Amino acid sequence: MNKPGSATINIQDPFFYQLRKEARTIHVYLVNGKRLTGVLRRFDRFAIVIENRGNEQLVYKHAIASLAPAGAFSEPQSNEDRS
């Protein structure tokens, strides 16, 4: 059992870093059933900021049911794939 303050695995950060790096369009589904679409600009432990048509919107993570990229992730190419 983990003690408070012990190191835990964070699966959100790598996912969010990749989305932000690629400036991917994402769909954010809220617990109330609404869908927001935009590009992930910033995130922290409690919230994300998405941009759509030049407007930024702060969304608290506790209000998010799920989040998905609008298209498939591009996988990094290995050296063997490059000819």
mmCIF file as gemmi writes it, N, C-alpha and C atoms, coordinates in Angstrom:
data_model
loop_
_atom_site.group_PDB
_atom_site.id
_atom_site.type_symbol
_atom_site.label_atom_id
_atom_site.label_alt_id
_atom_site.label_comp_id
_atom_site.label_asym_id
_atom_site.label_entity_id
_atom_site.label_seq_id
_atom_site.pdbx_PDB_ins_code
_atom_site.Cartn_x
_atom_site.Cartn_y
_atom_site.Cartn_z
_atom_site.occupancy
_atom_site.B_iso_or_equiv
_atom_site.pdbx_formal_charge
_atom_site.auth_seq_id
_atom_site.auth_asym_id
_atom_site.pdbx_PDB_model_num
ATOM 1 N N . MET Axp A 1 ? 0.844 -1.184 0 1 0 ? 1 A 1
ATOM 2 C CA . MET Axp A 1 ? 0 0 0 1 0 ? 1 A 1
ATOM 3 C C . MET Axp A 1 ? 0.889 1.247 0 1 0 ? 1 A 1
ATOM 4 N N . ASN Axp A 2 ? 0.528 2.229 -0.788 1 0 ? 2 A 1
ATOM 5 C CA . ASN Axp A 2 ? 1.325 3.453 -0.879 1 0 ? 2 A 1
ATOM 6 C C . ASN Axp A 2 ? 1.075 4.354 0.316 1 0 ? 2 A 1
ATOM 7 N N . LYS Axp A 3 ? 2.147 4.902 0.843 1 0 ? 3 A 1
ATOM 8 C CA . LYS Axp A 3 ? 2.035 5.875 1.918 1 0 ? 3 A 1
ATOM 9 C C . LYS Axp A 3 ? 1.737 7.241 1.311 1 0 ? 3 A 1
ATOM 10 N N . PRO Axp A 4 ? 1.047 8.117 2.039 1 0 ? 4 A 1
ATOM 11 C CA . PRO Axp A 4 ? 0.833 9.472 1.527 1 0 ? 4 A 1
ATOM 12 C C . PRO Axp A 4 ? 2.175 10.141 1.231 1 0 ? 4 A 1
ATOM 13 N N . GLY Axp A 5 ? 2.256 10.755 0.064 1 0 ? 5 A 1
ATOM 14 C CA . GLY Axp A 5 ? 3.485 11.445 -0.315 1 0 ? 5 A 1
ATOM 15 C C . GLY Axp A 5 ? 4.496 10.552 -1.007 1 0 ? 5 A 1
ATOM 16 N N . SER Axp A 6 ? 4.197 9.239 -1.137 1 0 ? 6 A 1
ATOM 17 C CA . SER Axp A 6 ? 5.134 8.36 -1.826 1 0 ? 6 A 1
ATOM 18 C C . SER Axp A 6 ? 4.992 8.533 -3.335 1 0 ? 6 A 1
ATOM 19 N N . ALA Axp A 7 ? 6.002 8.09 -4.057 1 0 ? 7 A 1
ATOM 20 C CA . ALA Axp A 7 ? 5.992 8.22 -5.517 1 0 ? 7 A 1
ATOM 21 C C . ALA Axp A 7 ? 4.911 7.322 -6.114 1 0 ? 7 A 1
ATOM 22 N N . THR Axp A 8 ? 4.11 7.866 -7.013 1 0 ? 8 A 1
ATOM 23 C CA . THR Axp A 8 ? 3.091 7.096 -7.706 1 0 ? 8 A 1
ATOM 24 C C . THR Axp A 8 ? 3.27 7.266 -9.2 1 0 ? 8 A 1
ATOM 25 N N . ILE Axp A 9 ? 2.733 6.339 -9.952 1 0 ? 9 A 1
ATOM 26 C CA . ILE Axp A 9 ? 2.808 6.418 -11.403 1 0 ? 9 A 1
ATOM 27 C C . ILE Axp A 9 ? 1.748 7.391 -11.897 1 0 ? 9 A 1
ATOM 28 N N . ASN Axp A 10 ? 2.142 8.311 -12.753 1 0 ? 10 A 1
ATOM 29 C CA . ASN Axp A 10 ? 1.229 9.291 -13.312 1 0 ? 10 A 1
ATOM 30 C C . ASN Axp A 10 ? 1.046 8.978 -14.79 1 0 ? 10 A 1
ATOM 31 N N . ILE Axp A 11 ? -0.134 8.508 -15.167 1 0 ? 11 A 1
ATOM 32 C CA . ILE Axp A 11 ? -0.382 8.174 -16.568 1 0 ? 11 A 1
ATOM 33 C C . ILE Axp A 11 ? -0.91 9.366 -17.369 1 0 ? 11 A 1
ATOM 34 N N . GLN Axp A 12 ? -1.353 10.411 -16.686 1 0 ? 12 A 1
ATOM 35 C CA . GLN Axp A 12 ? -1.901 11.573 -17.383 1 0 ? 12 A 1
ATOM 36 C C . GLN Axp A 12 ? -0.83 12.41 -18.058 1 0 ? 12 A 1
ATOM 37 N N . ASP Axp A 13 ? 0.248 12.687 -17.343 1 0 ? 13 A 1
ATOM 38 C CA . ASP Axp A 13 ? 1.245 13.627 -17.847 1 0 ? 13 A 1
ATOM 39 C C . ASP Axp A 13 ? 1.832 13.233 -19.204 1 0 ? 13 A 1
ATOM 40 N N . PRO Axp A 14 ? 2.301 11.992 -19.406 1 0 ? 14 A 1
ATOM 41 C CA . PRO Axp A 14 ? 2.829 11.657 -20.74 1 0 ? 14 A 1
ATOM 42 C C . PRO Axp A 14 ? 1.777 11.805 -21.84 1 0 ? 14 A 1
ATOM 43 N N . PHE Axp A 15 ? 0.537 11.453 -21.53 1 0 ? 15 A 1
ATOM 44 C CA . PHE Axp A 15 ? -0.555 11.591 -22.493 1 0 ? 15 A 1
ATOM 45 C C . PHE Axp A 15 ? -0.765 13.054 -22.86 1 0 ? 15 A 1
ATOM 46 N N . PHE Axp A 16 ? -0.845 13.917 -21.844 1 0 ? 16 A 1
ATOM 47 C CA . PHE Axp A 16 ? -1.041 15.343 -22.083 1 0 ? 16 A 1
ATOM 48 C C . PHE Axp A 16 ? 0.17 15.989 -22.764 1 0 ? 16 A 1
ATOM 49 N N . TYR Axp A 17 ? 1.386 15.625 -22.359 1 0 ? 17 A 1
ATOM 50 C CA . TYR Axp A 17 ? 2.582 16.176 -23 1 0 ? 17 A 1
ATOM 51 C C . TYR Axp A 17 ? 2.594 15.867 -24.491 1 0 ? 17 A 1
ATOM 52 N N . GLN Axp A 18 ? 2.245 14.633 -24.863 1 0 ? 18 A 1
ATOM 53 C CA . GLN Axp A 18 ? 2.234 14.248 -26.277 1 0 ? 18 A 1
ATOM 54 C C . GLN Axp A 18 ? 1.178 15.03 -27.048 1 0 ? 18 A 1
ATOM 55 N N . LEU Axp A 19 ? -0.014 15.169 -26.47 1 0 ? 19 A 1
ATOM 56 C CA . LEU Axp A 19 ? -1.071 15.939 -27.135 1 0 ? 19 A 1
ATOM 57 C C . LEU Axp A 19 ? -0.652 17.392 -27.33 1 0 ? 19 A 1
ATOM 58 N N . ARG Axp A 20 ? -0.062 17.974 -26.292 1 0 ? 20 A 1
ATOM 59 C CA . ARG Axp A 20 ? 0.367 19.376 -26.379 1 0 ? 20 A 1
ATOM 60 C C . ARG Axp A 20 ? 1.491 19.549 -27.384 1 0 ? 20 A 1
ATOM 61 N N . LYS Axp A 21 ? 2.461 18.648 -27.368 1 0 ? 21 A 1
ATOM 62 C CA . LYS Axp A 21 ? 3.609 18.715 -28.273 1 0 ? 21 A 1
ATOM 63 C C . LYS Axp A 21 ? 3.163 18.664 -29.733 1 0 ? 21 A 1
ATOM 64 N N . GLU Axp A 22 ? 2.205 17.786 -30.015 1 0 ? 22 A 1
ATOM 65 C CA . GLU Axp A 22 ? 1.729 17.624 -31.392 1 0 ? 22 A 1
ATOM 66 C C . GLU Axp A 22 ? 0.648 18.635 -31.764 1 0 ? 22 A 1
ATOM 67 N N . ALA Axp A 23 ? 0.217 19.464 -30.81 1 0 ? 23 A 1
ATOM 68 C CA . ALA Axp A 23 ? -0.861 20.441 -31.03 1 0 ? 23 A 1
ATOM 69 C C . ALA Axp A 23 ? -2.078 19.753 -31.644 1 0 ? 23 A 1
ATOM 70 N N . ARG Axp A 24 ? -2.416 18.609 -31.068 1 0 ? 24 A 1
ATOM 71 C CA . ARG Axp A 24 ? -3.517 17.791 -31.559 1 0 ? 24 A 1
ATOM 72 C C . ARG Axp A 24 ? -4.855 18.382 -31.146 1 0 ? 24 A 1
ATOM 73 N N . THR Axp A 25 ? -5.845 18.249 -32.015 1 0 ? 25 A 1
ATOM 74 C CA . THR Axp A 25 ? -7.21 18.579 -31.642 1 0 ? 25 A 1
ATOM 75 C C . THR Axp A 25 ? -7.726 17.437 -30.777 1 0 ? 25 A 1
ATOM 76 N N . ILE Axp A 26 ? -8.374 17.801 -29.682 1 0 ? 26 A 1
ATOM 77 C CA . ILE Axp A 26 ? -8.898 16.792 -28.77 1 0 ? 26 A 1
ATOM 78 C C . ILE Axp A 26 ? -10.385 17.018 -28.549 1 0 ? 26 A 1
ATOM 79 N N . HIS Axp A 27 ? -11.061 15.947 -28.154 1 0 ? 27 A 1
ATOM 80 C CA . HIS Axp A 27 ? -12.442 16.011 -27.713 1 0 ? 27 A 1
ATOM 81 C C . HIS Axp A 27 ? -12.436 15.752 -26.216 1 0 ? 27 A 1
ATOM 82 N N . VAL Axp A 28 ? -13.04 16.666 -25.459 1 0 ? 28 A 1
ATOM 83 C CA . VAL Axp A 28 ? -13.151 16.531 -24.012 1 0 ? 28 A 1
ATOM 84 C C . VAL Axp A 28 ? -14.628 16.316 -23.699 1 0 ? 28 A 1
ATOM 85 N N . TYR Axp A 29 ? -14.928 15.149 -23.136 1 0 ? 29 A 1
ATOM 86 C CA . TYR Axp A 29 ? -16.303 14.822 -22.772 1 0 ? 29 A 1
ATOM 87 C C . TYR Axp A 29 ? -16.48 15.089 -21.284 1 0 ? 29 A 1
ATOM 88 N N . LEU Axp A 30 ? -17.434 15.945 -20.959 1 0 ? 30 A 1
ATOM 89 C CA . LEU Axp A 30 ? -17.664 16.324 -19.571 1 0 ? 30 A 1
ATOM 90 C C . LEU Axp A 30 ? -18.676 15.394 -18.907 1 0 ? 30 A 1
ATOM 91 N N . VAL Axp A 31 ? -18.674 15.382 -17.584 1 0 ? 31 A 1
ATOM 92 C CA . VAL Axp A 31 ? -19.593 14.513 -16.852 1 0 ? 31 A 1
ATOM 93 C C . VAL Axp A 31 ? -21.058 14.897 -17.081 1 0 ? 31 A 1
ATOM 94 N N . ASN Axp A 32 ? -21.31 16.127 -17.506 1 0 ? 32 A 1
ATOM 95 C CA . ASN Axp A 32 ? -22.694 16.543 -17.78 1 0 ? 32 A 1
ATOM 96 C C . ASN Axp A 32 ? -23.136 16.183 -19.199 1 0 ? 32 A 1
ATOM 97 N N . GLY Axp A 33 ? -22.261 15.512 -19.966 1 0 ? 33 A 1
ATOM 98 C CA . GLY Axp A 33 ? -22.624 15.062 -21.304 1 0 ? 33 A 1
ATOM 99 C C . GLY Axp A 33 ? -22.165 15.966 -22.432 1 0 ? 33 A 1
ATOM 100 N N . LYS Axp A 34 ? -21.683 17.163 -22.129 1 0 ? 34 A 1
ATOM 101 C CA . LYS Axp A 34 ? -21.234 18.072 -23.175 1 0 ? 34 A 1
ATOM 102 C C . LYS Axp A 34 ? -19.878 17.645 -23.712 1 0 ? 34 A 1
ATOM 103 N N . ARG Axp A 35 ? -19.616 17.992 -24.977 1 0 ? 35 A 1
ATOM 104 C CA . ARG Axp A 35 ? -18.324 17.736 -25.586 1 0 ? 35 A 1
ATOM 105 C C . ARG Axp A 35 ? -17.672 19.068 -25.95 1 0 ? 35 A 1
ATOM 106 N N . LEU Axp A 36 ? -16.423 19.235 -25.55 1 0 ? 36 A 1
ATOM 107 C CA . LEU Axp A 36 ? -15.634 20.396 -25.925 1 0 ? 36 A 1
ATOM 108 C C . LEU Axp A 36 ? -14.558 19.923 -26.887 1 0 ? 36 A 1
ATOM 109 N N . THR Axp A 37 ? -14.257 20.746 -27.883 1 0 ? 37 A 1
ATOM 110 C CA . THR Axp A 37 ? -13.227 20.405 -28.86 1 0 ? 37 A 1
ATOM 111 C C . THR Axp A 37 ? -12.239 21.544 -28.936 1 0 ? 37 A 1
ATOM 112 N N . GLY Axp A 38 ? -10.958 21.21 -28.982 1 0 ? 38 A 1
ATOM 113 C CA . GLY Axp A 38 ? -9.941 22.242 -29.095 1 0 ? 38 A 1
ATOM 114 C C . GLY Axp A 38 ? -8.549 21.639 -29.032 1 0 ? 38 A 1
ATOM 115 N N . VAL Axp A 39 ? -7.569 22.508 -28.93 1 0 ? 39 A 1
ATOM 116 C CA . VAL Axp A 39 ? -6.169 22.109 -28.849 1 0 ? 39 A 1
ATOM 117 C C . VAL Axp A 39 ? -5.701 22.329 -27.413 1 0 ? 39 A 1
ATOM 118 N N . LEU Axp A 40 ? -5.06 21.318 -26.844 1 0 ? 40 A 1
ATOM 119 C CA . LEU Axp A 40 ? -4.558 21.422 -25.482 1 0 ? 40 A 1
ATOM 120 C C . LEU Axp A 40 ? -3.399 22.407 -25.439 1 0 ? 40 A 1
ATOM 121 N N . ARG Axp A 41 ? -3.508 23.426 -24.606 1 0 ? 41 A 1
ATOM 122 C CA . ARG Axp A 41 ? -2.454 24.437 -24.483 1 0 ? 41 A 1
ATOM 123 C C . ARG Axp A 41 ? -1.659 24.298 -23.196 1 0 ? 41 A 1
ATOM 124 N N . ARG Axp A 42 ? -2.337 24.058 -22.071 1 0 ? 42 A 1
ATOM 125 C CA . ARG Axp A 42 ? -1.67 23.939 -20.766 1 0 ? 42 A 1
ATOM 126 C C . ARG Axp A 42 ? -2.444 22.96 -19.9 1 0 ? 42 A 1
ATOM 127 N N . PHE Axp A 43 ? -1.756 22.423 -18.896 1 0 ? 43 A 1
ATOM 128 C CA . PHE Axp A 43 ? -2.416 21.566 -17.924 1 0 ? 43 A 1
ATOM 129 C C . PHE Axp A 43 ? -1.616 21.549 -16.633 1 0 ? 43 A 1
ATOM 130 N N . ASP Axp A 44 ? -2.289 21.228 -15.556 1 0 ? 44 A 1
ATOM 131 C CA . ASP Axp A 44 ? -1.639 21.011 -14.267 1 0 ? 44 A 1
ATOM 132 C C . ASP Axp A 44 ? -2.4 19.905 -13.555 1 0 ? 44 A 1
ATOM 133 N N . ARG Axp A 45 ? -2.206 19.78 -12.253 1 0 ? 45 A 1
ATOM 134 C CA . ARG Axp A 45 ? -2.854 18.7 -11.498 1 0 ? 45 A 1
ATOM 135 C C . ARG Axp A 45 ? -4.37 18.807 -11.49 1 0 ? 45 A 1
ATOM 136 N N . PHE Axp A 46 ? -4.897 20.014 -11.61 1 0 ? 46 A 1
ATOM 137 C CA . PHE Axp A 46 ? -6.317 20.216 -11.403 1 0 ? 46 A 1
ATOM 138 C C . PHE Axp A 46 ? -7.121 20.634 -12.631 1 0 ? 46 A 1
ATOM 139 N N . ALA Axp A 47 ? -6.459 21.137 -13.666 1 0 ? 47 A 1
ATOM 140 C CA . ALA Axp A 47 ? -7.204 21.691 -14.789 1 0 ? 47 A 1
ATOM 141 C C . ALA Axp A 47 ? -6.416 21.583 -16.089 1 0 ? 47 A 1
ATOM 142 N N . ILE Axp A 48 ? -7.14 21.751 -17.202 1 0 ? 48 A 1
ATOM 143 C CA . ILE Axp A 48 ? -6.52 21.854 -18.519 1 0 ? 48 A 1
ATOM 144 C C . ILE Axp A 48 ? -7.03 23.129 -19.178 1 0 ? 48 A 1
ATOM 145 N N . VAL Axp A 49 ? -6.255 23.645 -20.105 1 0 ? 49 A 1
ATOM 146 C CA . VAL Axp A 49 ? -6.681 24.793 -20.908 1 0 ? 49 A 1
ATOM 147 C C . VAL Axp A 49 ? -6.696 24.335 -22.358 1 0 ? 49 A 1
ATOM 148 N N . ILE Axp A 50 ? -7.862 24.463 -22.996 1 0 ? 50 A 1
ATOM 149 C CA . ILE Axp A 50 ? -7.959 24.132 -24.413 1 0 ? 50 A 1
ATOM 150 C C . ILE Axp A 50 ? -8.295 25.4 -25.19 1 0 ? 50 A 1
ATOM 151 N N . GLU Axp A 51 ? -7.803 25.439 -26.422 1 0 ? 51 A 1
ATOM 152 C CA . GLU Axp A 51 ? -8.047 26.593 -27.295 1 0 ? 51 A 1
ATOM 153 C C . GLU Axp A 51 ? -8.874 26.149 -28.483 1 0 ? 51 A 1
ATOM 154 N N . ASN Axp A 52 ? -9.907 26.946 -28.785 1 0 ? 52 A 1
ATOM 155 C CA . ASN Axp A 52 ? -10.749 26.694 -29.944 1 0 ? 52 A 1
ATOM 156 C C . ASN Axp A 52 ? -11.092 28.028 -30.579 1 0 ? 52 A 1
ATOM 157 N N . ARG Axp A 53 ? -10.716 28.19 -31.83 1 0 ? 53 A 1
ATOM 158 C CA . ARG Axp A 53 ? -10.978 29.422 -32.597 1 0 ? 53 A 1
ATOM 159 C C . ARG Axp A 53 ? -10.446 30.662 -31.904 1 0 ? 53 A 1
ATOM 160 N N . GLY Axp A 54 ? -9.255 30.553 -31.33 1 0 ? 54 A 1
ATOM 161 C CA . GLY Axp A 54 ? -8.618 31.699 -30.704 1 0 ? 54 A 1
ATOM 162 C C . GLY Axp A 54 ? -9.043 31.983 -29.277 1 0 ? 54 A 1
ATOM 163 N N . ASN Axp A 55 ? -10.016 31.244 -28.763 1 0 ? 55 A 1
ATOM 164 C CA . ASN Axp A 55 ? -10.481 31.429 -27.382 1 0 ? 55 A 1
ATOM 165 C C . ASN Axp A 55 ? -9.979 30.292 -26.513 1 0 ? 55 A 1
ATOM 166 N N . GLU Axp A 56 ? -9.445 30.642 -25.34 1 0 ? 56 A 1
ATOM 167 C CA . GLU Axp A 56 ? -8.993 29.628 -24.398 1 0 ? 56 A 1
ATOM 168 C C . GLU Axp A 56 ? -10.076 29.365 -23.363 1 0 ? 56 A 1
ATOM 169 N N . GLN Axp A 57 ? -10.158 28.097 -22.947 1 0 ? 57 A 1
ATOM 170 C CA . GLN Axp A 57 ? -11.158 27.71 -21.969 1 0 ? 57 A 1
ATOM 171 C C . GLN Axp A 57 ? -10.488 26.839 -20.904 1 0 ? 57 A 1
ATOM 172 N N . LEU Axp A 58 ? -10.708 27.19 -19.648 1 0 ? 58 A 1
ATOM 173 C CA . LEU Axp A 58 ? -10.194 26.43 -18.522 1 0 ? 58 A 1
ATOM 174 C C . LEU Axp A 58 ? -11.227 25.375 -18.153 1 0 ? 58 A 1
ATOM 175 N N . VAL Axp A 59 ? -10.788 24.125 -18.065 1 0 ? 59 A 1
ATOM 176 C CA . VAL Axp A 59 ? -11.682 23.023 -17.714 1 0 ? 59 A 1
ATOM 177 C C . VAL Axp A 59 ? -11.079 22.3 -16.521 1 0 ? 59 A 1
ATOM 178 N N . TYR Axp A 60 ? -11.835 22.204 -15.443 1 0 ? 60 A 1
ATOM 179 C CA . TYR Axp A 60 ? -11.355 21.484 -14.266 1 0 ? 60 A 1
ATOM 180 C C . TYR Axp A 60 ? -11.432 19.985 -14.525 1 0 ? 60 A 1
ATOM 181 N N . LYS Axp A 61 ? -10.377 19.274 -14.138 1 0 ? 61 A 1
ATOM 182 C CA . LYS Axp A 61 ? -10.316 17.844 -14.401 1 0 ? 61 A 1
ATOM 183 C C . LYS Axp A 61 ? -11.442 17.066 -13.739 1 0 ? 61 A 1
ATOM 184 N N . HIS Axp A 62 ? -11.932 17.51 -12.599 1 0 ? 62 A 1
ATOM 185 C CA . HIS Axp A 62 ? -13.009 16.768 -11.938 1 0 ? 62 A 1
ATOM 186 C C . HIS Axp A 62 ? -14.304 16.803 -12.742 1 0 ? 62 A 1
ATOM 187 N N . ALA Axp A 63 ? -14.397 17.707 -13.725 1 0 ? 63 A 1
ATOM 188 C CA . ALA Axp A 63 ? -15.58 17.791 -14.571 1 0 ? 63 A 1
ATOM 189 C C . ALA Axp A 63 ? -15.446 16.965 -15.856 1 0 ? 63 A 1
ATOM 190 N N . ILE Axp A 64 ? -14.276 16.347 -16.063 1 0 ? 64 A 1
ATOM 191 C CA . ILE Axp A 64 ? -14.014 15.589 -17.287 1 0 ? 64 A 1
ATOM 192 C C . ILE Axp A 64 ? -14.346 14.12 -17.071 1 0 ? 64 A 1
ATOM 193 N N . ALA Axp A 65 ? -15.185 13.573 -17.973 1 0 ? 65 A 1
ATOM 194 C CA . ALA Axp A 65 ? -15.49 12.142 -17.951 1 0 ? 65 A 1
ATOM 195 C C . ALA Axp A 65 ? -14.436 11.388 -18.755 1 0 ? 65 A 1
ATOM 196 N N . SER Axp A 66 ? -14.091 11.9 -19.937 1 0 ? 66 A 1
ATOM 197 C CA . SER Axp A 66 ? -13.042 11.296 -20.76 1 0 ? 66 A 1
ATOM 198 C C . SER Axp A 66 ? -12.497 12.327 -21.731 1 0 ? 66 A 1
ATOM 199 N N . LEU Axp A 67 ? -11.355 11.98 -22.296 1 0 ? 67 A 1
ATOM 200 C CA . LEU Axp A 67 ? -10.665 12.876 -23.218 1 0 ? 67 A 1
ATOM 201 C C . LEU Axp A 67 ? -10.01 12.012 -24.287 1 0 ? 67 A 1
ATOM 202 N N . ALA Axp A 68 ? -10.123 12.42 -25.546 1 0 ? 68 A 1
ATOM 203 C CA . ALA Axp A 68 ? -9.547 11.625 -26.631 1 0 ? 68 A 1
ATOM 204 C C . ALA Axp A 68 ? -9.05 12.526 -27.739 1 0 ? 68 A 1
ATOM 205 N N . PRO Axp A 69 ? -7.942 12.132 -28.397 1 0 ? 69 A 1
ATOM 206 C CA . PRO Axp A 69 ? -7.499 12.885 -29.565 1 0 ? 69 A 1
ATOM 207 C C . PRO Axp A 69 ? -8.531 12.736 -30.681 1 0 ? 69 A 1
ATOM 208 N N . ALA Axp A 70 ? -8.651 13.751 -31.519 1 0 ? 70 A 1
ATOM 209 C CA . ALA Axp A 70 ? -9.636 13.705 -32.594 1 0 ? 70 A 1
ATOM 210 C C . ALA Axp A 70 ? -9.261 12.67 -33.647 1 0 ? 70 A 1
ATOM 211 N N . GLY Axp A 71 ? -7.973 12.337 -33.767 1 0 ? 71 A 1
ATOM 212 C CA . GLY Axp A 71 ? -7.518 11.309 -34.704 1 0 ? 71 A 1
ATOM 213 C C . GLY Axp A 71 ? -6.566 10.381 -33.981 1 0 ? 71 A 1
ATOM 214 N N . ALA Axp A 72 ? -5.987 9.459 -34.707 1 0 ? 72 A 1
ATOM 215 C CA . ALA Axp A 72 ? -5.067 8.489 -34.099 1 0 ? 72 A 1
ATOM 216 C C . ALA Axp A 72 ? -3.72 9.141 -33.795 1 0 ? 72 A 1
ATOM 217 N N . PHE Axp A 73 ? -3.056 8.635 -32.747 1 0 ? 73 A 1
ATOM 218 C CA . PHE Axp A 73 ? -1.704 9.086 -32.422 1 0 ? 73 A 1
ATOM 219 C C . PHE Axp A 73 ? -0.752 8.634 -33.508 1 0 ? 73 A 1
ATOM 220 N N . SER Axp A 74 ? 0.237 9.455 -33.81 1 0 ? 74 A 1
ATOM 221 C CA . SER Axp A 74 ? 1.3 9.009 -34.711 1 0 ? 74 A 1
ATOM 222 C C . SER Axp A 74 ? 2.39 8.388 -33.861 1 0 ? 74 A 1
ATOM 223 N N . GLU Axp A 75 ? 2.783 7.174 -34.213 1 0 ? 75 A 1
ATOM 224 C CA . GLU Axp A 75 ? 3.805 6.482 -33.442 1 0 ? 75 A 1
ATOM 225 C C . GLU Axp A 75 ? 5.172 6.937 -33.89 1 0 ? 75 A 1
ATOM 226 N N . PRO Axp A 76 ? 6.101 7.122 -32.934 1 0 ? 76 A 1
ATOM 227 C CA . PRO Axp A 76 ? 7.46 7.495 -33.316 1 0 ? 76 A 1
ATOM 228 C C . PRO Axp A 76 ? 8.079 6.413 -34.169 1 0 ? 76 A 1
ATOM 229 N N . GLN Axp A 77 ? 8.805 6.804 -35.211 1 0 ? 77 A 1
ATOM 230 C CA . GLN Axp A 77 ? 9.46 5.844 -36.068 1 0 ? 77 A 1
ATOM 231 C C . GLN Axp A 77 ? 10.757 5.389 -35.463 1 0 ? 77 A 1
ATOM 232 N N . SER Axp A 78 ? 11.018 4.073 -35.534 1 0 ? 78 A 1
ATOM 233 C CA . SER Axp A 78 ? 12.297 3.564 -35.07 1 0 ? 78 A 1
ATOM 234 C C . SER Axp A 78 ? 13.311 3.698 -36.194 1 0 ? 78 A 1
ATOM 235 N N . ASN Axp A 79 ? 14.583 3.543 -35.888 1 0 ? 79 A 1
ATOM 236 C CA . ASN Axp A 79 ? 15.644 3.654 -36.893 1 0 ? 79 A 1
ATOM 237 C C . ASN Axp A 79 ? 15.517 2.566 -37.957 1 0 ? 79 A 1
ATOM 238 N N . GLU Axp A 80 ? 14.948 1.402 -37.599 1 0 ? 80 A 1
ATOM 239 C CA . GLU Axp A 80 ? 14.789 0.321 -38.543 1 0 ? 80 A 1
ATOM 240 C C . GLU Axp A 80 ? 13.753 0.655 -39.608 1 0 ? 80 A 1
ATOM 241 N N . ASP Axp A 81 ? 12.759 1.488 -39.275 1 0 ? 81 A 1
ATOM 242 C CA . ASP Axp A 81 ? 11.706 1.848 -40.221 1 0 ? 81 A 1
ATOM 243 C C . ASP Axp A 81 ? 12.187 2.831 -41.277 1 0 ? 81 A 1
ATOM 244 N N . ARG Axp A 82 ? 13.249 3.538 -40.971 1 0 ? 82 A 1
ATOM 245 C CA . ARG Axp A 82 ? 13.748 4.566 -41.904 1 0 ? 82 A 1
ATOM 246 C C . ARG Axp A 82 ? 14.725 3.948 -42.879 1 0 ? 82 A 1
ATOM 247 N N . SER Axp A 83 ? 14.479 4.149 -44.151 1 0 ? 83 A 1
ATOM 248 C CA . SER Axp A 83 ? 15.379 3.597 -45.166 1 0 ? 83 A 1
ATOM 249 C C . SER Axp A 83 ? 16.023 4.696 -45.969 1 0 ? 83 A 1
